[in-house]
Structure formats: structure tokens, C-alpha cells
Amino acid sequence: MGEFDGKVVFITGIARGQGRNHALRFAREGASIIGVDIARPVSDYTTYTQATGEDFDETVRLVEEAGGKIIARVADVRDSAALKAVVDEGVHQFGRLDVVVANAGICTWNRFWEMPD
């Protein structure tokens, strides 16, 4: 029995790092996962390698390997309609939504007022 048996968790930024770890941990604790990631570079101003489609696919594989159920879609957290569509799909499939982990984000060392939108 896991701490999240029967629960449904929506996680942004699942392709790797903390997002992947959140997805795996919740899955191991019995939760079904609704996950999104843009899974591609989003800024020329980051100084590290950004998530890829392969990273995204690996997270899905790992969650399923751990026995978890997952609905994972490539989506940009800046696109409210895309997020709503994924959450709606997940709620339709899993019947509910219990937890949201707003994990997605990037880190840059540039002055934000000099960066384009």
C-alpha cells in the first residue's frame, strides 16, 4: 500500500530532473500521473542542456516500469489551453485530480529585462 493509492497527480516538467523524480516517487506510492513537459529547448539563454523528447520518453518508460499509470503529453506550461486539455484528458481517464506539482521552469543568468518574451 502506498501513501497515494488511488490519487491522481498532475506534474509539470516531467522530462527529467525533479519532475521525473516526482513522477517516479508518486507512481511508486500508488498515484496515477498526468504529466507534461515541453521536451525541447525553450531559451538560448540557459547555460545547460535542456530536456529532450528522449528524456520525456524515458520518464514515461520509468513510470510504467515502476507499475504506474501515466498520461504524458508534450505541452508548454505557458499555454493554458494545452494544460487544460491535458488535465481534462487525465481527469476523464483517471476520474479525479488530487495533487498539482508545478515543477516546470528554467534557470538563466541573463538579465530578464534584456530577454525577449
Biopython code that builds the backbone (N, CA, C, O; Angstrom):
import numpy as np
from Bio.PDB.StructureBuilder import StructureBuilder

atoms = [
    (1, "MET", "N", (0.845, -1.186, 0.000)),
    (1, "MET", "CA", (0.000, 0.000, 0.000)),
    (1, "MET", "C", (0.884, 1.242, 0.000)),
    (1, "MET", "O", (1.800, 1.369, 0.813)),
    (2, "GLY", "N", (0.598, 2.147, -0.919)),
    (2, "GLY", "CA", (1.346, 3.386, -0.984)),
    (2, "GLY", "C", (0.582, 4.529, -0.358)),
    (2, "GLY", "O", (-0.629, 4.451, -0.151)),
    (3, "GLU", "N", (1.294, 5.576, -0.064)),
    (3, "GLU", "CA", (0.663, 6.749, 0.549)),
    (3, "GLU", "C", (-0.303, 7.457, -0.391)),
    (3, "GLU", "O", (-1.156, 8.219, 0.064)),
    (4, "PHE", "N", (-0.184, 7.216, -1.705)),
    (4, "PHE", "CA", (-1.028, 7.908, -2.673)),
    (4, "PHE", "C", (-1.869, 6.944, -3.509)),
    (4, "PHE", "O", (-2.255, 7.272, -4.631)),
    (5, "ASP", "N", (-2.150, 5.776, -2.975)),
    (5, "ASP", "CA", (-3.001, 4.818, -3.688)),
    (5, "ASP", "C", (-4.310, 5.486, -4.090)),
    (5, "ASP", "O", (-4.991, 6.094, -3.264)),
    (6, "GLY", "N", (-4.651, 5.364, -5.372)),
    (6, "GLY", "CA", (-5.908, 5.900, -5.869)),
    (6, "GLY", "C", (-5.913, 7.386, -6.135)),
    (6, "GLY", "O", (-6.913, 7.915, -6.619)),
    (7, "LYS", "N", (-4.838, 8.073, -5.839)),
    (7, "LYS", "CA", (-4.762, 9.517, -6.073)),
    (7, "LYS", "C", (-4.253, 9.786, -7.481)),
    (7, "LYS", "O", (-3.630, 8.926, -8.104)),
    (8, "VAL", "N", (-4.527, 10.995, -7.975)),
    (8, "VAL", "CA", (-4.069, 11.429, -9.294)),
    (8, "VAL", "C", (-3.278, 12.714, -9.113)),
    (8, "VAL", "O", (-3.729, 13.662, -8.470)),
    (9, "VAL", "N", (-2.074, 12.719, -9.707)),
    (9, "VAL", "CA", (-1.156, 13.834, -9.543)),
    (9, "VAL", "C", (-0.816, 14.432, -10.909)),
    (9, "VAL", "O", (-0.423, 13.708, -11.824)),
    (10, "PHE", "N", (-0.965, 15.742, -11.044)),
    (10, "PHE", "CA", (-0.569, 16.475, -12.253)),
    (10, "PHE", "C", (0.785, 17.116, -11.988)),
    (10, "PHE", "O", (0.948, 17.868, -11.027)),
    (11, "ILE", "N", (1.764, 16.812, -12.853)),
    (11, "ILE", "CA", (3.128, 17.312, -12.669)),
    (11, "ILE", "C", (3.601, 17.982, -13.952)),
    (11, "ILE", "O", (3.500, 17.398, -15.031)),
    (12, "THR", "N", (4.116, 19.203, -13.841)),
    (12, "THR", "CA", (4.713, 19.878, -14.992)),
    (12, "THR", "C", (6.225, 19.670, -14.964)),
    (12, "THR", "O", (6.830, 19.549, -13.898)),
    (13, "GLY", "N", (6.818, 19.632, -16.146)),
    (13, "GLY", "CA", (8.267, 19.475, -16.243)),
    (13, "GLY", "C", (8.742, 18.071, -15.916)),
    (13, "GLY", "O", (9.705, 17.906, -15.168)),
    (14, "ILE", "N", (8.078, 17.046, -16.469)),
    (14, "ILE", "CA", (8.384, 15.667, -16.084)),
    (14, "ILE", "C", (9.557, 15.032, -16.826)),
    (14, "ILE", "O", (9.971, 13.928, -16.470)),
    (15, "ALA", "N", (10.098, 15.683, -17.831)),
    (15, "ALA", "CA", (11.068, 15.007, -18.705)),
    (15, "ALA", "C", (12.337, 14.548, -17.990)),
    (15, "ALA", "O", (12.924, 13.532, -18.363)),
    (16, "ARG", "N", (12.754, 15.273, -16.988)),
    (16, "ARG", "CA", (13.972, 14.873, -16.281)),
    (16, "ARG", "C", (14.067, 15.623, -14.954)),
    (16, "ARG", "O", (13.164, 16.376, -14.591)),
    (17, "GLY", "N", (15.148, 15.414, -14.247)),
    (17, "GLY", "CA", (15.402, 16.140, -13.007)),
    (17, "GLY", "C", (14.326, 15.940, -11.960)),
    (17, "GLY", "O", (13.823, 14.832, -11.770)),
    (18, "GLN", "N", (13.977, 17.030, -11.280)),
    (18, "GLN", "CA", (12.993, 16.962, -10.205)),
    (18, "GLN", "C", (11.637, 16.465, -10.690)),
    (18, "GLN", "O", (10.979, 15.688, -9.998)),
    (19, "GLY", "N", (11.217, 16.905, -11.867)),
    (19, "GLY", "CA", (9.924, 16.472, -12.392)),
    (19, "GLY", "C", (9.860, 14.971, -12.577)),
    (19, "GLY", "O", (8.867, 14.336, -12.224)),
    (20, "ARG", "N", (10.931, 14.397, -13.136)),
    (20, "ARG", "CA", (10.981, 12.939, -13.299)),
    (20, "ARG", "C", (10.955, 12.268, -11.929)),
    (20, "ARG", "O", (10.229, 11.296, -11.725)),
    (21, "ASN", "N", (11.736, 12.779, -11.004)),
    (21, "ASN", "CA", (11.772, 12.184, -9.668)),
    (21, "ASN", "C", (10.408, 12.257, -8.975)),
    (21, "ASN", "O", (9.996, 11.308, -8.308)),
    (22, "HIS", "N", (9.715, 13.380, -9.135)),
    (22, "HIS", "CA", (8.366, 13.495, -8.561)),
    (22, "HIS", "C", (7.447, 12.441, -9.177)),
    (22, "HIS", "O", (6.719, 11.758, -8.457)),
    (23, "ALA", "N", (7.477, 12.306, -10.503)),
    (23, "ALA", "CA", (6.607, 11.349, -11.177)),
    (23, "ALA", "C", (6.890, 9.923, -10.709)),
    (23, "ALA", "O", (5.964, 9.156, -10.443)),
    (24, "LEU", "N", (8.164, 9.575, -10.611)),
    (24, "LEU", "CA", (8.520, 8.229, -10.172)),
    (24, "LEU", "C", (8.104, 7.983, -8.731)),
    (24, "LEU", "O", (7.559, 6.926, -8.415)),
    (25, "ARG", "N", (8.348, 8.920, -7.877)),
    (25, "ARG", "CA", (8.017, 8.726, -6.457)),
    (25, "ARG", "C", (6.513, 8.598, -6.248)),
    (25, "ARG", "O", (6.054, 7.709, -5.530)),
    (26, "PHE", "N", (5.745, 9.492, -6.879)),
    (26, "PHE", "CA", (4.290, 9.391, -6.747)),
    (26, "PHE", "C", (3.777, 8.075, -7.329)),
    (26, "PHE", "O", (2.892, 7.445, -6.751)),
    (27, "ALA", "N", (4.332, 7.654, -8.476)),
    (27, "ALA", "CA", (3.908, 6.377, -9.075)),
    (27, "ALA", "C", (4.215, 5.217, -8.148)),
    (27, "ALA", "O", (3.388, 4.322, -7.974)),
    (28, "ARG", "N", (5.396, 5.226, -7.554)),
    (28, "ARG", "CA", (5.770, 4.155, -6.621)),
    (28, "ARG", "C", (4.881, 4.139, -5.385)),
    (28, "ARG", "O", (4.729, 3.105, -4.734)),
    (29, "GLU", "N", (4.296, 5.287, -5.067)),
    (29, "GLU", "CA", (3.399, 5.385, -3.908)),
    (29, "GLU", "C", (1.944, 5.166, -4.299)),
    (29, "GLU", "O", (1.047, 5.380, -3.483)),
    (30, "GLY", "N", (1.697, 4.740, -5.546)),
    (30, "GLY", "CA", (0.361, 4.346, -5.952)),
    (30, "GLY", "C", (-0.438, 5.363, -6.741)),
    (30, "GLY", "O", (-1.576, 5.078, -7.114)),
    (31, "ALA", "N", (0.109, 6.530, -7.010)),
    (31, "ALA", "CA", (-0.639, 7.559, -7.732)),
    (31, "ALA", "C", (-0.600, 7.313, -9.233)),
    (31, "ALA", "O", (0.351, 6.735, -9.760)),
    (32, "SER", "N", (-1.646, 7.761, -9.908)),
    (32, "SER", "CA", (-1.648, 7.867, -11.360)),
    (32, "SER", "C", (-1.120, 9.256, -11.705)),
    (32, "SER", "O", (-1.385, 10.223, -10.991)),
    (33, "ILE", "N", (-0.378, 9.348, -12.794)),
    (33, "ILE", "CA", (0.302, 10.586, -13.142)),
    (33, "ILE", "C", (-0.281, 11.192, -14.407)),
    (33, "ILE", "O", (-0.498, 10.500, -15.402)),
    (34, "ILE", "N", (-0.532, 12.495, -14.355)),
    (34, "ILE", "CA", (-0.786, 13.308, -15.540)),
    (34, "ILE", "C", (0.446, 14.202, -15.643)),
    (34, "ILE", "O", (0.718, 14.986, -14.734)),
    (35, "GLY", "N", (1.184, 14.091, -16.730)),
    (35, "GLY", "CA", (2.440, 14.832, -16.809)),
    (35, "GLY", "C", (2.619, 15.572, -18.114)),
    (35, "GLY", "O", (2.179, 15.118, -19.170)),
    (36, "VAL", "N", (3.272, 16.721, -18.027)),
    (36, "VAL", "CA", (3.598, 17.499, -19.223)),
    (36, "VAL", "C", (5.050, 17.969, -19.165)),
    (36, "VAL", "O", (5.641, 18.132, -18.097)),
    (37, "ASP", "N", (5.582, 18.175, -20.338)),
    (37, "ASP", "CA", (6.891, 18.820, -20.482)),
    (37, "ASP", "C", (6.966, 19.345, -21.905)),
    (37, "ASP", "O", (6.384, 18.757, -22.816)),
    (38, "ILE", "N", (7.667, 20.428, -22.100)),
    (38, "ILE", "CA", (7.842, 20.959, -23.447)),
    (38, "ILE", "C", (8.828, 20.104, -24.242)),
    (38, "ILE", "O", (8.756, 20.060, -25.470)),
    (39, "ALA", "N", (9.742, 19.431, -23.559)),
    (39, "ALA", "CA", (10.649, 18.439, -24.139)),
    (39, "ALA", "C", (11.448, 18.961, -25.328)),
    (39, "ALA", "O", (11.665, 18.247, -26.307)),
    (40, "ARG", "N", (11.872, 20.188, -25.231)),
    (40, "ARG", "CA", (12.736, 20.793, -26.250)),
    (40, "ARG", "C", (13.334, 22.067, -25.672)),
    (40, "ARG", "O", (12.813, 22.599, -24.691)),
    (41, "PRO", "N", (14.402, 22.561, -26.252)),
    (41, "PRO", "CA", (14.969, 23.821, -25.763)),
    (41, "PRO", "C", (13.968, 24.964, -25.896)),
    (41, "PRO", "O", (13.259, 25.074, -26.896)),
    (42, "VAL", "N", (13.924, 25.814, -24.868)),
    (42, "VAL", "CA", (12.986, 26.938, -24.893)),
    (42, "VAL", "C", (13.679, 28.296, -24.820)),
    (42, "VAL", "O", (13.032, 29.328, -24.997)),
    (43, "SER", "N", (14.963, 28.306, -24.568)),
    (43, "SER", "CA", (15.661, 29.586, -24.451)),
    (43, "SER", "C", (17.121, 29.432, -24.860)),
    (43, "SER", "O", (17.775, 28.438, -24.542)),
    (44, "ASP", "N", (17.602, 30.422, -25.558)),
    (44, "ASP", "CA", (19.027, 30.468, -25.906)),
    (44, "ASP", "C", (19.867, 30.959, -24.733)),
    (44, "ASP", "O", (21.096, 30.968, -24.809)),
    (45, "TYR", "N", (19.212, 31.367, -23.653)),
    (45, "TYR", "CA", (19.913, 31.972, -22.531)),
    (45, "TYR", "C", (20.248, 31.009, -21.401)),
    (45, "TYR", "O", (20.876, 31.402, -20.419)),
    (46, "THR", "N", (19.838, 29.761, -21.528)),
    (46, "THR", "CA", (20.204, 28.799, -20.499)),
    (46, "THR", "C", (21.613, 28.298, -20.766)),
    (46, "THR", "O", (22.063, 28.236, -21.910)),
    (47, "THR", "N", (22.292, 27.947, -19.700)),
    (47, "THR", "CA", (23.700, 27.516, -19.823)),
    (47, "THR", "C", (23.859, 26.021, -19.603)),
    (47, "THR", "O", (24.963, 25.542, -19.345)),
    (48, "TYR", "N", (22.762, 25.282, -19.705)),
    (48, "TYR", "CA", (22.794, 23.839, -19.507)),
    (48, "TYR", "C", (21.951, 23.187, -20.606)),
    (48, "TYR", "O", (21.155, 23.852, -21.269)),
    (49, "THR", "N", (22.134, 21.900, -20.787)),
    (49, "THR", "CA", (21.360, 21.160, -21.772)),
    (49, "THR", "C", (19.914, 21.067, -21.308)),
    (49, "THR", "O", (19.641, 20.702, -20.164)),
    (50, "GLN", "N", (18.996, 21.399, -22.199)),
    (50, "GLN", "CA", (17.586, 21.377, -21.852)),
    (50, "GLN", "C", (16.954, 20.025, -22.201)),
    (50, "GLN", "O", (17.522, 19.245, -22.966)),
    (51, "ALA", "N", (15.794, 19.763, -21.642)),
    (51, "ALA", "CA", (15.110, 18.479, -21.811)),
    (51, "ALA", "C", (14.807, 18.198, -23.282)),
    (51, "ALA", "O", (14.604, 19.111, -24.082)),
    (52, "THR", "N", (14.783, 16.912, -23.609)),
    (52, "THR", "CA", (14.521, 16.466, -24.976)),
    (52, "THR", "C", (13.338, 15.503, -25.005)),
    (52, "THR", "O", (12.838, 15.069, -23.967)),
    (53, "GLY", "N", (12.912, 15.186, -26.209)),
    (53, "GLY", "CA", (11.877, 14.178, -26.379)),
    (53, "GLY", "C", (12.300, 12.827, -25.840)),
    (53, "GLY", "O", (11.482, 12.078, -25.305)),
    (54, "GLU", "N", (13.585, 12.516, -25.984)),
    (54, "GLU", "CA", (14.103, 11.255, -25.449)),
    (54, "GLU", "C", (14.013, 11.231, -23.927)),
    (54, "GLU", "O", (13.682, 10.201, -23.340)),
    (55, "ASP", "N", (14.303, 12.354, -23.292)),
    (55, "ASP", "CA", (14.155, 12.448, -21.832)),
    (55, "ASP", "C", (12.696, 12.202, -21.431)),
    (55, "ASP", "O", (12.415, 11.459, -20.491)),
    (56, "PHE", "N", (11.796, 12.826, -22.147)),
    (56, "PHE", "CA", (10.360, 12.689, -21.898)),
    (56, "PHE", "C", (9.937, 11.224, -21.999)),
    (56, "PHE", "O", (9.268, 10.689, -21.115)),
    (57, "ASP", "N", (10.345, 10.588, -23.105)),
    (57, "ASP", "CA", (10.003, 9.173, -23.309)),
    (57, "ASP", "C", (10.579, 8.283, -22.214)),
    (57, "ASP", "O", (9.944, 7.313, -21.801)),
    (58, "GLU", "N", (11.773, 8.609, -21.749)),
    (58, "GLU", "CA", (12.403, 7.816, -20.688)),
    (58, "GLU", "C", (11.620, 7.935, -19.380)),
    (58, "GLU", "O", (11.482, 6.954, -18.648)),
    (59, "THR", "N", (11.110, 9.124, -19.085)),
    (59, "THR", "CA", (10.294, 9.283, -17.879)),
    (59, "THR", "C", (9.043, 8.414, -17.959)),
    (59, "THR", "O", (8.691, 7.735, -16.994)),
    (60, "VAL", "N", (8.379, 8.436, -19.102)),
    (60, "VAL", "CA", (7.178, 7.609, -19.276)),
    (60, "VAL", "C", (7.540, 6.142, -19.073)),
    (60, "VAL", "O", (6.833, 5.419, -18.370)),
    (61, "ARG", "N", (8.631, 5.700, -19.682)),
    (61, "ARG", "CA", (9.062, 4.308, -19.549)),
    (61, "ARG", "C", (9.327, 3.948, -18.094)),
    (61, "ARG", "O", (8.901, 2.892, -17.625)),
    (62, "LEU", "N", (10.027, 4.822, -17.379)),
    (62, "LEU", "CA", (10.369, 4.552, -15.980)),
    (62, "LEU", "C", (9.134, 4.493, -15.088)),
    (62, "LEU", "O", (9.044, 3.640, -14.205)),
    (63, "VAL", "N", (8.186, 5.395, -15.315)),
    (63, "VAL", "CA", (6.945, 5.380, -14.522)),
    (63, "VAL", "C", (6.190, 4.081, -14.767)),
    (63, "VAL", "O", (5.729, 3.436, -13.825)),
    (64, "GLU", "N", (6.066, 3.702, -16.033)),
    (64, "GLU", "CA", (5.360, 2.460, -16.351)),
    (64, "GLU", "C", (6.106, 1.252, -15.818)),
    (64, "GLU", "O", (5.485, 0.302, -15.341)),
    (65, "GLU", "N", (7.437, 1.272, -15.892)),
    (65, "GLU", "CA", (8.246, 0.176, -15.355)),
    (65, "GLU", "C", (8.045, 0.032, -13.849)),
    (65, "GLU", "O", (8.109, -1.071, -13.306)),
    (66, "ALA", "N", (7.802, 1.157, -13.185)),
    (66, "ALA", "CA", (7.566, 1.144, -11.741)),
    (66, "ALA", "C", (6.134, 0.717, -11.409)),
    (66, "ALA", "O", (5.759, 0.655, -10.238)),
    (67, "GLY", "N", (5.341, 0.424, -12.434)),
    (67, "GLY", "CA", (3.969, -0.006, -12.210)),
    (67, "GLY", "C", (2.960, 1.113, -12.218)),
    (67, "GLY", "O", (1.784, 0.889, -11.930)),
    (68, "GLY", "N", (3.395, 2.317, -12.544)),
    (68, "GLY", "CA", (2.496, 3.461, -12.529)),
    (68, "GLY", "C", (1.719, 3.637, -13.813)),
    (68, "GLY", "O", (2.136, 3.190, -14.882)),
    (69, "LYS", "N", (0.586, 4.294, -13.688)),
    (69, "LYS", "CA", (-0.211, 4.688, -14.847)),
    (69, "LYS", "C", (0.122, 6.144, -15.133)),
    (69, "LYS", "O", (0.225, 6.955, -14.213)),
    (70, "ILE", "N", (0.291, 6.475, -16.420)),
    (70, "ILE", "CA", (0.656, 7.845, -16.764)),
    (70, "ILE", "C", (0.021, 8.272, -18.070)),
    (70, "ILE", "O", (-0.004, 7.523, -19.047)),
    (71, "ILE", "N", (-0.485, 9.474, -18.067)),
    (71, "ILE", "CA", (-0.862, 10.177, -19.290)),
    (71, "ILE", "C", (0.148, 11.303, -19.401)),
    (71, "ILE", "O", (0.156, 12.222, -18.582)),
    (72, "ALA", "N", (0.997, 11.232, -20.410)),
    (72, "ALA", "CA", (2.057, 12.220, -20.591)),
    (72, "ALA", "C", (1.903, 12.872, -21.959)),
    (72, "ALA", "O", (1.750, 12.186, -22.969)),
    (73, "ARG", "N", (1.943, 14.185, -21.982)),
    (73, "ARG", "CA", (1.814, 14.926, -23.231)),
    (73, "ARG", "C", (2.872, 16.021, -23.293)),
    (73, "ARG", "O", (3.231, 16.628, -22.285)),
    (74, "VAL", "N", (3.355, 16.250, -24.497)),
    (74, "VAL", "CA", (4.256, 17.377, -24.720)),
    (74, "VAL", "C", (3.387, 18.627, -24.742)),
    (74, "VAL", "O", (2.477, 18.753, -25.562)),
    (75, "ALA", "N", (3.679, 19.543, -23.833)),
    (75, "ALA", "CA", (2.914, 20.788, -23.743)),
    (75, "ALA", "C", (3.773, 21.852, -23.066)),
    (75, "ALA", "O", (4.641, 21.549, -22.248)),
    (76, "ASP", "N", (3.511, 23.081, -23.423)),
    (76, "ASP", "CA", (4.222, 24.240, -22.878)),
    (76, "ASP", "C", (3.393, 24.815, -21.730)),
    (76, "ASP", "O", (2.212, 25.110, -21.911)),
    (77, "VAL", "N", (3.986, 24.973, -20.575)),
    (77, "VAL", "CA", (3.238, 25.489, -19.419)),
    (77, "VAL", "C", (2.759, 26.921, -19.619)),
    (77, "VAL", "O", (1.923, 27.403, -18.855)),
    (78, "ARG", "N", (3.270, 27.600, -20.624)),
    (78, "ARG", "CA", (2.801, 28.953, -20.928)),
    (78, "ARG", "C", (1.526, 28.936, -21.758)),
    (78, "ARG", "O", (0.970, 29.994, -22.053)),
    (79, "ASP", "N", (1.053, 27.748, -22.140)),
    (79, "ASP", "CA", (-0.128, 27.586, -22.977)),
    (79, "ASP", "C", (-1.262, 27.019, -22.117)),
    (79, "ASP", "O", (-1.372, 25.804, -21.950)),
    (80, "SER", "N", (-2.089, 27.890, -21.583)),
    (80, "SER", "CA", (-3.165, 27.477, -20.672)),
    (80, "SER", "C", (-4.133, 26.501, -21.315)),
    (80, "SER", "O", (-4.599, 25.571, -20.657)),
    (81, "ALA", "N", (-4.442, 26.696, -22.583)),
    (81, "ALA", "CA", (-5.382, 25.799, -23.261)),
    (81, "ALA", "C", (-4.799, 24.391, -23.370)),
    (81, "ALA", "O", (-5.521, 23.408, -23.199)),
    (82, "ALA", "N", (-3.512, 24.287, -23.651)),
    (82, "ALA", "CA", (-2.871, 22.967, -23.746)),
    (82, "ALA", "C", (-2.873, 22.275, -22.386)),
    (82, "ALA", "O", (-3.130, 21.074, -22.302)),
    (83, "LEU", "N", (-2.590, 23.018, -21.328)),
    (83, "LEU", "CA", (-2.601, 22.428, -19.990)),
    (83, "LEU", "C", (-3.996, 21.961, -19.609)),
    (83, "LEU", "O", (-4.168, 20.874, -19.058)),
    (84, "LYS", "N", (-4.991, 22.789, -19.906)),
    (84, "LYS", "CA", (-6.367, 22.398, -19.595)),
    (84, "LYS", "C", (-6.749, 21.131, -20.343)),
    (84, "LYS", "O", (-7.407, 20.255, -19.781)),
    (85, "ALA", "N", (-6.345, 21.023, -21.603)),
    (85, "ALA", "CA", (-6.674, 19.834, -22.392)),
    (85, "ALA", "C", (-6.053, 18.574, -21.792)),
    (85, "ALA", "O", (-6.698, 17.527, -21.737)),
    (86, "VAL", "N", (-4.809, 18.674, -21.347)),
    (86, "VAL", "CA", (-4.130, 17.512, -20.750)),
    (86, "VAL", "C", (-4.783, 17.139, -19.424)),
    (86, "VAL", "O", (-5.029, 15.962, -19.163)),
    (87, "VAL", "N", (-5.061, 18.125, -18.595)),
    (87, "VAL", "CA", (-5.698, 17.839, -17.305)),
    (87, "VAL", "C", (-7.087, 17.251, -17.530)),
    (87, "VAL", "O", (-7.465, 16.283, -16.869)),
    (88, "ASP", "N", (-7.847, 17.826, -18.457)),
    (88, "ASP", "CA", (-9.174, 17.283, -18.756)),
    (88, "ASP", "C", (-9.083, 15.826, -19.209)),
    (88, "ASP", "O", (-9.880, 14.990, -18.784)),
    (89, "GLU", "N", (-8.107, 15.524, -20.075)),
    (89, "GLU", "CA", (-7.913, 14.150, -20.535)),
    (89, "GLU", "C", (-7.587, 13.222, -19.357)),
    (89, "GLU", "O", (-8.130, 12.122, -19.247)),
    (90, "GLY", "N", (-6.701, 13.682, -18.492)),
    (90, "GLY", "CA", (-6.322, 12.873, -17.329)),
    (90, "GLY", "C", (-7.468, 12.646, -16.366)),
    (90, "GLY", "O", (-7.645, 11.538, -15.860)),
    (91, "VAL", "N", (-8.244, 13.677, -16.110)),
    (91, "VAL", "CA", (-9.387, 13.542, -15.206)),
    (91, "VAL", "C", (-10.425, 12.609, -15.832)),
    (91, "VAL", "O", (-11.041, 11.805, -15.132)),
    (92, "HIS", "N", (-10.614, 12.713, -17.123)),
    (92, "HIS", "CA", (-11.544, 11.795, -17.802)),
    (92, "HIS", "C", (-11.060, 10.351, -17.664)),
    (92, "HIS", "O", (-11.856, 9.448, -17.404)),
    (93, "GLN", "N", (-9.761, 10.138, -17.839)),
    (93, "GLN", "CA", (-9.193, 8.781, -17.769)),
    (93, "GLN", "C", (-9.161, 8.240, -16.338)),
    (93, "GLN", "O", (-9.550, 7.100, -16.084)),
    (94, "PHE", "N", (-8.690, 9.080, -15.408)),
    (94, "PHE", "CA", (-8.461, 8.607, -14.039)),
    (94, "PHE", "C", (-9.579, 8.966, -13.062)),
    (94, "PHE", "O", (-9.617, 8.438, -11.950)),
    (95, "GLY", "N", (-10.492, 9.858, -13.463)),
    (95, "GLY", "CA", (-11.667, 10.136, -12.650)),
    (95, "GLY", "C", (-11.535, 11.239, -11.625)),
    (95, "GLY", "O", (-12.508, 11.558, -10.942)),
    (96, "ARG", "N", (-10.357, 11.833, -11.498)),
    (96, "ARG", "CA", (-10.192, 12.855, -10.465)),
    (96, "ARG", "C", (-8.841, 13.541, -10.619)),
    (96, "ARG", "O", (-8.021, 13.143, -11.447)),
    (97, "LEU", "N", (-8.619, 14.571, -9.816)),
    (97, "LEU", "CA", (-7.318, 15.222, -9.685)),
    (97, "LEU", "C", (-7.156, 15.591, -8.222)),
    (97, "LEU", "O", (-8.011, 16.264, -7.646)),
    (98, "ASP", "N", (-6.049, 15.147, -7.616)),
    (98, "ASP", "CA", (-5.845, 15.367, -6.184)),
    (98, "ASP", "C", (-4.681, 16.294, -5.853)),
    (98, "ASP", "O", (-4.748, 17.067, -4.898)),
    (99, "VAL", "N", (-3.619, 16.213, -6.642)),
    (99, "VAL", "CA", (-2.398, 16.937, -6.307)),
    (99, "VAL", "C", (-1.846, 17.591, -7.572)),
    (99, "VAL", "O", (-1.877, 16.999, -8.652)),
    (100, "VAL", "N", (-1.341, 18.818, -7.429)),
    (100, "VAL", "CA", (-0.650, 19.505, -8.523)),
    (100, "VAL", "C", (0.764, 19.825, -8.069)),
    (100, "VAL", "O", (0.968, 20.399, -6.999)),
    (101, "VAL", "N", (1.746, 19.448, -8.895)),
    (101, "VAL", "CA", (3.143, 19.793, -8.633)),
    (101, "VAL", "C", (3.591, 20.687, -9.783)),
    (101, "VAL", "O", (3.881, 20.207, -10.879)),
    (102, "ALA", "N", (3.643, 21.989, -9.525)),
    (102, "ALA", "CA", (4.044, 22.973, -10.533)),
    (102, "ALA", "C", (5.571, 23.060, -10.532)),
    (102, "ALA", "O", (6.158, 23.939, -9.901)),
    (103, "ASN", "N", (6.186, 22.148, -11.236)),
    (103, "ASN", "CA", (7.629, 21.968, -11.195)),
    (103, "ASN", "C", (8.378, 22.621, -12.352)),
    (103, "ASN", "O", (9.537, 23.000, -12.188)),
    (104, "ALA", "N", (7.752, 22.761, -13.508)),
    (104, "ALA", "CA", (8.452, 23.211, -14.714)),
    (104, "ALA", "C", (9.090, 24.574, -14.510)),
    (104, "ALA", "O", (8.536, 25.452, -13.848)),
    (105, "GLY", "N", (10.250, 24.726, -15.087)),
    (105, "GLY", "CA", (10.928, 26.008, -15.048)),
    (105, "GLY", "C", (12.315, 25.903, -15.637)),
    (105, "GLY", "O", (12.849, 24.808, -15.819)),
    (106, "ILE", "N", (12.882, 27.035, -15.929)),
    (106, "ILE", "CA", (14.253, 27.084, -16.423)),
    (106, "ILE", "C", (15.033, 28.086, -15.594)),
    (106, "ILE", "O", (14.455, 28.919, -14.895)),
    (107, "CYS", "N", (16.330, 27.997, -15.678)),
    (107, "CYS", "CA", (17.203, 28.919, -14.952)),
    (107, "CYS", "C", (18.126, 29.594, -15.956)),
    (107, "CYS", "O", (18.785, 28.925, -16.752)),
    (108, "THR", "N", (18.170, 30.906, -15.916)),
    (108, "THR", "CA", (19.110, 31.648, -16.752)),
    (108, "THR", "C", (19.849, 32.644, -15.883)),
    (108, "THR", "O", (19.380, 33.050, -14.820)),
    (109, "TRP", "N", (20.999, 33.018, -16.361)),
    (109, "TRP", "CA", (21.785, 34.010, -15.631)),
    (109, "TRP", "C", (21.811, 35.333, -16.377)),
    (109, "TRP", "O", (22.604, 36.218, -16.054)),
    (110, "ASN", "N", (20.955, 35.468, -17.361)),
    (110, "ASN", "CA", (20.861, 36.708, -18.105)),
    (110, "ASN", "C", (19.937, 37.667, -17.374)),
    (110, "ASN", "O", (19.139, 37.247, -16.536)),
    (111, "ARG", "N", (20.039, 38.940, -17.683)),
    (111, "ARG", "CA", (19.118, 39.915, -17.117)),
    (111, "ARG", "C", (17.779, 39.760, -17.813)),
    (111, "ARG", "O", (17.680, 39.953, -19.025)),
    (112, "PHE", "N", (16.737, 39.409, -17.046)),
    (112, "PHE", "CA", (15.460, 39.073, -17.637)),
    (112, "PHE", "C", (14.876, 40.223, -18.477)),
    (112, "PHE", "O", (14.163, 39.964, -19.446)),
    (113, "TRP", "N", (15.158, 41.460, -18.132)),
    (113, "TRP", "CA", (14.604, 42.585, -18.881)),
    (113, "TRP", "C", (15.264, 42.725, -20.251)),
    (113, "TRP", "O", (14.781, 43.482, -21.092)),
    (114, "GLU", "N", (16.363, 42.005, -20.486)),
    (114, "GLU", "CA", (17.014, 42.020, -21.797)),
    (114, "GLU", "C", (16.617, 40.823, -22.660)),
    (114, "GLU", "O", (16.982, 40.752, -23.833)),
    (115, "MET", "N", (15.869, 39.883, -22.075)),
    (115, "MET", "CA", (15.466, 38.686, -22.811)),
    (115, "MET", "C", (14.163, 38.943, -23.567)),
    (115, "MET", "O", (13.280, 39.628, -23.051)),
    (116, "PRO", "N", (14.030, 38.408, -24.773)),
    (116, "PRO", "CA", (12.747, 38.552, -25.469)),
    (116, "PRO", "C", (11.687, 37.677, -24.805)),
    (116, "PRO", "O", (12.001, 36.688, -24.141)),
    (117, "ASP", "N", (10.426, 38.061, -24.998)),
    (117, "ASP", "CA", (9.338, 37.266, -24.440)),
    (117, "ASP", "C", (9.418, 35.838, -24.915)),
    (117, "ASP", "O", (8.580, 35.016, -24.547)),
]
sb = StructureBuilder()
sb.init_structure("model")
sb.init_model(0)
sb.init_chain("A")
sb.init_seg("    ")
for serial, (resi, resn, name, xyz) in enumerate(atoms, 1):
    if name == "N":
        sb.init_residue(resn, " ", resi, " ")
    sb.init_atom(name, np.array(xyz, "f"), 0.0, 1.0, " ", f" {name:<3s}", serial, name[0])
structure = sb.get_structure()
